[in-house]
Amino acid sequence: MIDIFSYICISVGIVFWFWGTIPLLGERSLLFKLHSLSVADTLGSMSIIFGLLLKIPNQWSLLVLALISLAIWNTVLGYVLAYCSSSGESDGR
């Protein structure tokens, strides 16, 4: 039963990854594209790592560290990229 739930989490993570790339093809603003991609990437990656945590519980310390660092770094880098792109637009570049 845990294996099935693990595979479901990993599959949902992969779906989130692909779902996050769909807005890149649209005509929306750069910040909207960046936001949707970073949110979907974070949720997808965290779902995959959670599925791996269920699959190989003896590696829980490394996987929990990966979850925490993923949540922090994806959020911080998304804000940095958004700040850099919005400051470049206001300078007339």
Residue, then its C-alpha position, 0 to 999 in steps of 0.5 A: m500500500i505504501d508503494i502505491f502511495s509512493y508511486i502516486c506521489i511521484s506521478v503527481g510530482i511529474v504532472f506538476w513539473f509538466w503543468g508548470t511549463i504550460p504557461l511558458l508557451g502563453e502570452r502572459s507577462l514574464l513575472f506570471k510565467l516565472h511564478s507559475l513555473s516556480v510554484a509548480d516546480t517546487l510542489g512537483s519536486m517536493s511531491i517526488i521527494f515525499g514519494l521517495l521518502l515513503k519508498i526508502p524510509n532509511q534515508w529520511s534524514l537526507l530526504v527531509l534535508a532535501l525537502i527543507s532546502l528545496a522549499i527555501w531555495n526555490t522560494v528565494l531564487g524565485y524572488v531574486l529572479a522576479y526582482c531582477s527582471s522587474s528592476g530591469e523593466s523599470d530602468g528602460r532596458 
